Amino acid sequence: MISSLMLVCAVAASLALGVLLTYGICQIMFRIFRMHAMAAAKERVSSPAVHVAIEG
């Protein structure tokens, strides 16, 4: 009985740790993507506009 309870608690703790770790990784990746998007937007605004003629 007690060993079954310990097993259930160990499984629940493992799942919780996995969820928290995944959440942290996602938060870090979204911050990296946000910084990249802001840098790309600044570069796009600061660079002169280039018009390319497409002949069809």
N, C-alpha and C positions, 0 to 999 in steps of 0.2 A: 504494500500500500504506500509506504513512505517513499520507496524507490520510484514508484510510478509518478508520484507528485514531484519528486526531484527531477525526473526526466522531463515532465511537462514544463516545469519552471526553466530548465536549461534550454529547452527548445524555444520557449517564449523569449527568453533573454537573447538567444542567438538571433532570432528574427528581428527583435527590436534593435539590436546592434547593427544588423545589416541594413535596416531601413534608415537609421540615423546616419550611417556611413554613406549610403547612397544619396541621401538628402544633402549632406555636406559637399559631396563631389559635385552634385548638380548646381549648388549655390556658387561654388568656385568657378565652374565652367561658364555659368551665366555672367558672372562678373568679368571674366576674361573676354567673352564675346561682346559684352557691352563696351569695354574699353576699346576693342578692335573696331567696332562699329563707329564709335565716336571719333577715333583716329582717321578712319576712312572717310567719314563725313567732313572732317576738317580739311583733309587733303583734297577732297572733291571741291569744296568751296574755295579754297585758296588757289587751286590751279586754274589757269586760264581755260576758258571754254574752247574746245576743239570741235569743229564741225566737220564731219566726214560726209562727202557726197557719195551716194550709192547710185551707181548707174545700173539700170535694169534692162 
